[in-house]
Amino acid sequence: MNDLHRNKTLTWTLLIVFAAVLLYALGVRTLVPPDEGRYAEMAREMFASGDWITTRLNGIKYFEKPPLQTWMNALSFTLFGLGDWQARLWTGLCGLLGVVLTGVAGTRVFGARIGFYAALVLGSSFYWVACSQIDSLDMGLSGMMTVALCALLIAQRDDASESERRNWMLVCWAGMALSVLSKGLIGLVLPGGVLVFYTIFSRDWAIWKRLHLVKGLLLFFLIATPWFVLVGLKNPEQPHFFFVHEHFDRFLKKEHHREAAWYIFFVLLAAGSVPWVGVLVQSLIGAARRDGEATKFRPRLMLLVWVAFITLFFTKSNSKLPGYILPVFPAVALLVAVYLDAGTRRGRMITAALTALLGVGFLVTVPFMLKFAKHAGEDVLYAAYQPWVLAAGLVLLIGGCLALLYARQMLRDLFVVVLAVAGFAGTQLLLVGFEPIGQVRAGVNLLPALKAAGAANPAVKVYSVGIYEQSLTFYLGRPVTLVDYRDEFDFGLQQQPELTIPTIPEFVARWRLDAAAGVHDVAITRPEIAADLQRQGVPLRIVAADARRTVIANF
C-alpha cells in the first residue's frame, strides 16, 4: 500500500473521477452574486455585442480588470450557449490545470511519489476546490500563475537540459503574460518579487542567466501588450484608471473599503489548506532547510518564498479580499507533499485527527444552523442545507479516522489517498448543498414574475433603484438602468452619465410620466425603498418580493 503512486491505473482513475466530478458540479448551482453574476454578465454582453476590446458591465464601461476571463467566458457562451456551467468553465479548467501541473512539477523536480501527493493535496484543499467552482478572477489568475511557477521549477532544476530549460522558461513567461491579462500587473509583480527574494536568500545569482530574459520578454509583451494598446486607443481614459487607480491606489489607499485584519490571510491559508492543515507549519519550516536539496537550484526555498512573499504582500495591502491568497496553494501543496513523503508519523496522525475533529465540528453545528439566517423566512433554506453539512461532517469524520489508522500503520500512500478523497468529497457536498441559499442570494426565484411583467422585453424599461443585482441581471439577459447607485460603476458613469438616473426623485418623475402615458416600466429595489414609494403615492404594483428585494411595475 506504499506503492500506490506507481499504479498508473489508480492515478488515471483518480484524475478522471476528479475531473468529471469537478466539471459536472460547475452546473449544479446558481451563479451567486456579486462576483459570479458580474463576470458572467460581462461575458454575456461581450458575446451579445461582439465587442471583444471594451469590457462592459450593465452596458457601462468597466475597466477594473483585464479581459482574459471575460474572453474565455464569452468563448464558452459562443461554443456552448448561455448557462451556469458555461460561465464557470474557465475557472473549472484552471483549477484542473493547476492540479495537473502541480503533479507534473512535483514529479519532475522531486520524484514520482511527491508529484502524486502534490496533485492529491491541491485537488483536495478546501480553498482550491471551492474556488475552482466559482466564476471569479482569482482562480483564473491562480491557474496562470501556477503555469508560471511550475514551468519555472521544471526549467531551473539541476538536471534540466538546455532545450528543456529554454522551452519551460518560455512557458513560464507565457504564464506571467496570461496572469497579467487575468488580473493586471500583479501577474508580473508577484513572480518578479519571488525571484528577487529567492536570489537574495539562496545567493543563486546565476539564475538570472537561466531565465532566457530576451526571448521571454519578447514573448511576454507579444501576449500581454496588444489588448492594452487597443483598449487604450478606443478608450483614452482607460490606462490611467487601470494602471494608477486599480493598482497603486487600491494597494496604498483605503478608499475601496476592503480593509481587513492584518492576520486575515494567515487564517485563510490555514482554513484553505484543510484537510492538510495539520502539517502546514511543519511543511513551511522544513522548506527553509537545505537537507538533501540540490546545491545550485533550491526548489523548496523557491516555493517557500512564493508562499511567504505573496502572503505578506497582500497582508501589507490596504485592499484585502479572500481570493487574493489563492495563488499560494499550489506551492503549499508541493511543500506539504515533500513533508508527507519524509515527515514524521506523528505529523500525519495529527493531520488525520484534525480532519476527524473538523467533521465532528460540522456535526455539532448542524442543529444550530437555522440561527445563521439573517433575513426573515430564510431559516427554511438553512434547514435544507443541514443534510448536506451533516453528510460532509460524516465524510470528514470517517475519512479522518481511516487516515489516522493508515498513518499509524505507516501506509503513507493510502493515508494520502483516503484523506484527499475525504477532503474533496466533503468540499463538494458543502458546495452542492448551498444551492437553495444561492438561489435566494441571486434572486432567481423572482425571474418568472419579472419576465411575466415584461422585463425580458427590450421595449419595457427596467430600473434598478438603490441596488444592483449582479446575478439577476445576467439571468434576465439585459442591462438595467441604475438609479441612485454608483459603487463600482462610478468611473464608467463618469464617462457615460446618460446611462444612469442620479436620484430617486428624478426616477419617480420619469416613472409617473410613463405611467400616465401608458408606457410600461419595471423596477427592482430594496423593500424599504418600495415601501417609501408607496407612502409617497407613487403609482406602482408589487410584482414579486422576497426578504432582500422587491419588484414593482407602473401598470
C-alpha positions in Angstrom: 0.0 0.0 0.0 3.0 2.3 0.0 3.5 1.9 -3.8 0.1 3.3 -4.9 1.9 6.2 -6.6 3.3 3.7 -9.0 -0.1 2.4 -10.0 -0.9 4.1 -13.3 -4.4 2.7 -13.3 -5.2 4.2 -9.9 -3.6 7.5 -10.9 -5.6 7.9 -14.0 -8.8 6.8 -12.3 -8.4 9.4 -9.6 -7.7 12.1 -12.2 -10.6 11.2 -14.4 -13.0 11.0 -11.4 -11.7 14.2 -10.0 -12.1 16.0 -13.4 -15.6 14.5 -14.0 -17.0 15.5 -10.6 -15.3 18.9 -10.7 -16.6 19.8 -14.1 -20.1 18.3 -13.6 -20.5 20.3 -10.4 -20.0 23.5 -12.3 -23.6 23.4 -13.4 -25.5 22.3 -10.3 -25.5 25.7 -8.6 -27.0 29.2 -9.4 -24.4 32.0 -10.0 -24.1 33.7 -6.7 -23.5 37.5 -6.6 -21.6 39.6 -6.6 -18.6 38.0 -8.4 -20.2 35.2 -10.3 -23.0 37.4 -11.6 -20.7 40.2 -12.5 -18.2 38.2 -14.6 -21.0 36.1 -16.3 -22.8 39.3 -17.3 -19.7 40.9 -18.6 -19.1 37.9 -20.8 -22.7 37.8 -21.9 -22.6 41.4 -23.0 -19.3 40.8 -24.9 -20.9 37.8 -26.5 -24.0 39.7 -27.4 -22.3 42.9 -28.7 -19.3 41.3 -30.4 -17.0 43.9 -28.9 -14.0 42.0 -27.6 -12.0 45.1 -26.7 -14.0 47.3 -24.5 -15.3 45.4 -21.5 -18.7 46.5 -20.1 -20.9 45.6 -17.2 -24.6 46.5 -17.4 -23.8 48.3 -20.7 -21.3 50.6 -18.8 -17.6 50.7 -19.5 -15.9 48.6 -16.8 -12.1 48.7 -16.7 -11.3 47.4 -13.2 -9.8 44.2 -14.6 -8.2 42.9 -17.9 -10.3 40.8 -20.2 -8.9 37.2 -20.2 -11.7 35.7 -18.0 -14.3 37.7 -19.9 -12.9 36.4 -23.2 -12.9 32.8 -22.0 -16.4 33.0 -20.7 -17.7 34.7 -23.8 -16.0 32.0 -25.9 -17.7 29.4 -23.7 -21.0 31.1 -24.3 -20.3 31.1 -28.1 -19.5 27.4 -28.2 -22.0 26.0 -25.7 -24.7 28.7 -25.1 -25.5 30.7 -22.0 -25.7 28.9 -18.7 -24.2 28.4 -15.3 -21.6 25.7 -16.1 -20.6 27.6 -19.2 -19.9 30.7 -17.0 -17.8 28.6 -14.7 -16.0 26.5 -17.3 -12.8 28.6 -17.4 -12.3 28.6 -13.7 -13.0 24.9 -13.5 -10.4 24.2 -16.2 -7.9 26.5 -14.5 -8.4 24.6 -11.2 -8.0 21.3 -13.0 -4.9 22.6 -14.9 -3.4 23.7 -11.6 -3.7 20.2 -10.1 -2.2 18.5 -13.1 0.7 20.9 -13.4 1.4 20.7 -9.7 1.6 16.9 -10.0 3.8 17.1 -13.1 6.2 19.7 -11.5 6.3 17.6 -8.3 7.2 14.5 -10.3 9.9 16.2 -12.4 11.5 18.1 -9.6 11.1 15.9 -6.5 10.1 12.4 -7.7 7.0 10.3 -8.6 5.7 9.9 -5.1 5.8 13.6 -4.2 4.2 14.5 -7.6 1.4 12.1 -6.8 1.0 13.5 -3.3 1.1 17.1 -4.5 -1.7 16.6 -7.0 -3.8 14.9 -4.4 -3.1 17.6 -1.8 -4.0 20.5 -4.1 -7.0 18.6 -5.6 -8.5 18.2 -2.1 -7.5 21.5 -0.5 -10.8 23.2 0.5 -10.0 26.7 -0.9 -8.6 25.4 -4.3 -11.6 23.1 -4.9 -14.1 25.7 -3.8 -12.6 28.5 -5.9 -12.4 26.1 -8.9 -16.2 26.1 -9.0 -16.7 29.9 -8.6 -16.8 32.3 -11.5 -14.2 34.7 -10.1 -10.9 36.2 -11.4 -8.9 34.7 -8.5 -8.9 31.1 -9.9 -8.1 32.4 -13.5 -5.1 34.3 -12.1 -4.1 31.4 -9.9 -4.3 29.0 -12.8 -2.0 31.1 -14.9 0.4 31.8 -12.1 0.6 28.1 -11.5 1.7 27.7 -15.1 4.5 30.2 -14.4 5.5 28.6 -11.1 5.5 25.0 -12.3 7.3 25.9 -15.5 9.9 27.8 -13.5 10.5 24.9 -11.2 10.9 22.4 -14.1 13.1 24.7 -16.1 15.5 25.5 -13.3 16.0 22.0 -11.8 19.7 21.0 -11.9 19.2 18.1 -14.4 17.3 20.1 -17.0 18.8 20.1 -20.5 19.3 23.4 -22.2 16.4 22.9 -24.6 14.1 21.9 -21.7 15.2 25.0 -19.8 14.5 27.3 -22.7 11.2 25.8 -23.6 9.9 25.6 -20.0 11.1 29.2 -19.3 9.1 30.3 -22.3 6.1 28.6 -20.9 6.8 30.5 -17.6 6.9 33.8 -19.4 3.7 33.0 -21.2 2.1 32.1 -17.9 3.1 35.5 -16.5 1.7 37.3 -19.5 -1.6 35.5 -19.2 -1.6 36.3 -15.5 -1.3 40.0 -16.4 -4.3 39.6 -18.8 -6.1 37.8 -15.9 -5.8 40.4 -13.2 -3.3 43.1 -14.1 0.3 43.9 -13.2 0.1 41.6 -10.2 0.8 38.7 -12.6 4.3 40.1 -13.2 5.0 41.8 -9.8 4.4 38.7 -7.7 6.6 36.3 -9.7 9.2 39.0 -10.1 9.3 39.7 -6.3 9.6 36.0 -5.6 12.6 35.8 -7.9 14.3 38.7 -6.3 13.9 37.4 -2.8 14.8 33.9 -3.8 18.0 35.2 -5.3 18.8 37.1 -2.1 18.1 34.2 0.3 19.7 31.5 -1.9 22.6 33.6 -3.3 21.9 31.9 -6.6 22.8 35.0 -8.7 23.3 32.8 -11.8 19.6 32.1 -12.0 19.1 35.3 -13.9 21.2 34.0 -16.6 19.0 31.0 -16.9 15.7 32.9 -17.3 16.1 33.4 -21.1 15.2 37.1 -20.5 15.4 38.4 -24.1 13.2 35.7 -25.6 11.0 35.6 -22.6 10.3 39.3 -22.5 9.6 39.3 -26.2 7.0 36.5 -25.7 5.6 38.2 -22.6 5.0 41.5 -24.4 3.7 39.8 -27.6 1.0 38.1 -25.5 0.2 40.9 -22.9 0.5 44.1 -24.9 -1.9 44.1 -27.8 -5.1 44.4 -25.8 -3.8 47.2 -23.6 -2.8 49.1 -26.8 -6.2 48.5 -28.5 -8.3 49.3 -25.5 -6.3 52.5 -24.8 -6.7 53.6 -28.4 -10.5 53.1 -28.2 -10.8 54.4 -24.6 -8.2 57.0 -23.8 -9.5 57.2 -20.2 -8.6 53.5 -19.5 -4.8 53.5 -19.0 -4.8 55.9 -16.1 -7.8 54.3 -14.3 -6.4 50.8 -14.8 -2.7 51.3 -14.0 -2.9 54.0 -11.4 -6.3 53.8 -9.7 -6.7 50.0 -9.9 -3.2 49.1 -8.9 -1.4 51.8 -6.8 -4.5 53.4 -5.2 -6.0 50.0 -4.4 -2.8 48.8 -2.7 -1.9 52.0 -0.9 -5.3 53.7 -0.1 -8.4 52.6 1.8 -11.0 54.2 -0.5 -12.2 50.8 -1.8 -13.3 49.9 1.8 -11.8 46.4 1.5 -9.7 46.6 4.7 -9.5 43.6 7.0 -7.5 42.4 10.0 -3.7 42.1 9.3 -3.9 38.3 10.1 -6.7 37.5 7.7 -4.6 35.8 5.1 -2.9 33.6 7.6 -6.3 32.4 8.8 -7.4 31.8 5.2 -4.1 30.0 4.5 -4.8 27.6 7.3 -8.5 27.2 6.6 -7.9 26.8 2.9 -5.4 24.0 3.5 -8.0 21.7 5.1 -7.6 18.7 5.3 -3.8 19.2 5.4 -3.6 22.0 7.9 -2.1 19.6 10.5 1.2 19.5 8.6 1.1 23.1 7.2 3.6 24.7 9.6 6.0 21.8 9.6 6.0 21.8 5.8 6.8 25.5 5.6 9.5 25.3 8.3 11.1 22.3 6.6 11.3 24.2 3.3 13.9 26.6 4.8 16.3 23.7 5.5 18.8 22.6 2.8 18.8 18.9 3.7 19.0 16.8 0.6 18.4 19.7 -1.7 20.5 20.4 -4.9 23.5 22.7 -4.5 22.5 25.0 -7.3 18.8 25.4 -7.5 16.7 25.1 -4.3 13.1 24.4 -5.3 11.8 24.1 -1.7 13.2 27.5 -0.9 11.7 28.9 -4.1 8.3 27.5 -3.0 8.6 28.9 0.5 9.5 32.4 -0.9 6.5 32.1 -3.2 4.1 31.4 -0.3 5.7 34.0 2.1 6.1 36.8 -0.4 2.5 36.6 -1.8 1.0 36.3 1.7 3.0 39.2 3.1 2.5 41.3 0.0 -1.3 41.2 0.4 -1.1 41.5 4.1 0.6 44.9 3.6 -2.1 46.0 1.1 -5.0 48.2 2.2 -7.2 46.2 0.0 -7.8 42.7 1.3 -10.2 40.2 -0.3 -10.2 36.5 0.5 -9.3 35.4 -3.1 -6.0 37.2 -3.0 -4.4 34.3 -1.2 -5.4 31.6 -3.7 -2.1 31.6 -5.8 -0.1 30.3 -2.9 -1.9 26.9 -2.7 0.0 25.1 -5.5 3.3 25.9 -3.7 1.8 24.9 -0.4 0.7 21.6 -1.9 4.2 20.8 -3.2 5.7 21.6 0.2 3.1 19.6 2.0 3.8 16.7 -0.4 7.5 16.9 0.4 6.7 16.7 4.1 4.2 13.8 3.7 6.9 11.8 1.9 9.7 12.3 4.5 7.9 13.7 7.6 7.0 12.0 10.9 4.2 9.6 11.5 3.1 11.9 14.3 2.5 14.8 11.9 0.4 12.6 9.6 -1.6 11.4 12.6 -2.3 14.9 13.8 -3.5 15.8 10.3 -5.9 12.9 10.2 -7.1 13.6 13.8 -7.8 17.3 12.9 -9.8 16.3 9.9 -11.9 13.9 12.0 -12.3 16.7 14.6 -13.5 19.1 11.9 -16.0 16.5 10.8 -17.3 16.4 14.4 -17.4 20.2 14.4 -19.8 20.1 11.4 -22.0 17.5 13.0 -22.2 19.6 16.2 -23.0 22.7 14.1 -25.9 21.2 12.2 -28.6 21.6 14.9 -27.8 25.3 15.2 -27.7 26.2 11.5 -31.2 27.8 11.5 -29.7 30.7 13.5 -27.5 31.6 10.6 -30.4 33.1 8.7 -30.2 36.9 8.5 -33.4 37.6 6.7 -37.0 36.7 7.6 -38.2 33.4 6.3 -34.7 32.2 5.2 -34.4 29.7 8.1 -36.0 27.1 5.8 -33.1 27.5 3.4 -30.6 26.6 6.2 -32.9 23.7 7.2 -32.5 22.4 3.6 -28.7 22.8 3.9 -28.5 20.8 7.1 -28.4 17.3 5.5 -25.5 18.4 3.2 -23.5 19.7 6.1 -24.3 16.5 8.1 -23.1 14.4 5.1 -19.9 16.5 4.8 -19.2 16.1 8.5 -19.6 12.3 8.3 -17.3 12.1 5.3 -14.6 14.1 7.1 -15.1 12.2 10.3 -14.9 8.7 8.6 -12.1 9.8 6.3 -10.1 11.3 9.1 -10.5 8.1 11.2 -9.5 5.8 8.4 -6.5 8.1 7.6 -5.5 8.0 11.3 -5.5 4.2 11.1 -3.3 4.2 8.0 -1.0 6.8 9.4 -0.4 4.6 12.5 0.3 1.6 10.2 2.8 3.7 8.2 0.8 3.2 5.0 1.7 6.6 3.6 0.2 6.4 0.1 -3.1 5.0 1.4 -3.2 7.7 4.1 -2.8 10.5 1.5 -5.4 9.0 -0.9 -8.0 8.5 1.8 -7.6 11.9 3.3 -7.6 13.5 -0.2 -10.8 11.8 -1.2 -12.5 12.8 2.1 -11.4 16.4 1.7 -12.6 16.6 -1.9 -15.9 14.9 -1.2 -16.6 17.0 1.9 -16.0 20.2 0.0 -18.2 19.1 -2.9 -21.1 18.3 -0.5 -20.8 21.7 1.1 -20.8 23.5 -2.3 -23.7 21.5 -3.9 -25.9 21.7 -0.8 -25.6 25.5 -0.8 -27.8 25.8 -3.8 -31.1 26.9 -2.1 -29.3 29.7 -0.3 -27.5 30.6 -3.5 -30.8 30.9 -5.4 -32.2 33.4 -2.9 -29.0 35.4 -2.9 -29.1 35.6 -6.7 -32.8 36.4 -6.7 -33.7 33.9 -9.4 -36.9 33.0 -7.7 -38.2 36.4 -8.9 -37.4 35.7 -12.5 -40.8 34.2 -13.6 -42.6 37.2 -12.2 -40.1 39.6 -13.7 -40.5 38.1 -17.1 -44.3 37.9 -16.8 -44.2 41.7 -16.2 -42.3 42.1 -19.5 -38.8 42.7 -18.0 -37.3 40.5 -20.7 -38.9 42.7 -23.4 -36.4 45.4 -24.7 -39.4 47.7 -25.1 -40.1 47.7 -21.4 -37.8 49.9 -19.2 -36.2 48.1 -16.3 -34.8 50.1 -13.5 -32.6 49.1 -10.6 -33.3 51.5 -7.7 -30.7 51.9 -5.0 -29.3 48.4 -5.7 -27.7 46.4 -8.5 -28.4 42.7 -8.7 -25.4 41.2 -10.3 -26.7 37.7 -11.0 -30.3 38.7 -11.6 -29.2 40.9 -14.5 -27.4 38.0 -16.1 -30.4 35.7 -15.9 -32.7 38.5 -17.1 -30.4 38.7 -20.2 -30.4 42.5 -20.5 -28.9 45.6 -18.8 -30.9 47.7 -16.4 -31.0 51.5 -15.8 -29.3 52.3 -12.5 -31.0 54.7 -10.1 -29.2 56.3 -7.2 -26.5 53.7 -7.4 -22.8 54.1 -8.5 -20.4 52.0 -6.4 -18.1 50.0 -8.9 -19.8 51.8 -11.8 -18.6 55.2 -10.7 -15.7 55.6 -13.2 -17.8 54.2 -16.1 -20.7 56.5 -15.3 -18.3 59.5 -15.3 -17.7 58.6 -18.9 -21.3 57.8 -19.7 -23.6 59.8 -17.3 -26.6 59.3 -19.6 -26.8 55.7 -18.6 -27.9 56.4 -15.0 -30.5 58.4 -13.1 -28.7 60.0 -10.2 -31.5 60.4 -7.7 -34.7 58.7 -6.7 -36.9 61.9 -7.2 -35.7 62.1 -10.8 -36.6 58.4 -11.3 -40.1 59.0 -9.7 -40.7 61.8 -12.1 -40.0 59.6 -15.1 -42.0 56.7 -13.6 -45.1 58.9 -13.2 -44.8 60.3 -16.7 -44.5 56.8 -18.2 -47.4 55.5 -16.1 -49.6 58.4 -17.3 -48.6 57.8 -20.9 -49.2 54.0 -20.6 -45.5 53.2 -21.0 -44.6 50.0 -19.1 -41.8 50.3 -16.5 -40.5 47.7 -14.1 -38.1 48.3 -11.2 -36.0 46.2 -8.8 -35.4 47.8 -5.5 -35.0 47.2 -1.8 -38.1 46.5 0.3 -37.7 49.8 2.3 -37.5 51.9 -0.9 -40.6 50.2 -2.3 -42.5 50.9 0.9 -41.4 54.6 0.9 -42.5 55.0 -2.7 -45.9 53.6 -1.7 -46.2 56.1 1.1 -45.5 58.9 -1.4 -48.4 57.7 -3.5 -46.2 56.7 -6.5 -48.3 54.6 -8.8 -46.9 51.1 -8.6 -47.9 47.4 -8.3 -45.7 44.9 -6.4 -45.0 42.2 -8.9 -42.8 40.0 -6.6 -40.8 40.2 -3.5 -38.5 38.4 -1.1 -36.7 39.4 2.1 -33.9 41.1 0.1 -35.6 42.8 -2.8 -38.9 43.9 -4.3 -40.0 44.1 -7.9 -42.6 46.8 -8.8 -44.3 47.8 -12.0 -46.1 51.0 -13.0 -49.0 49.2 -14.7 
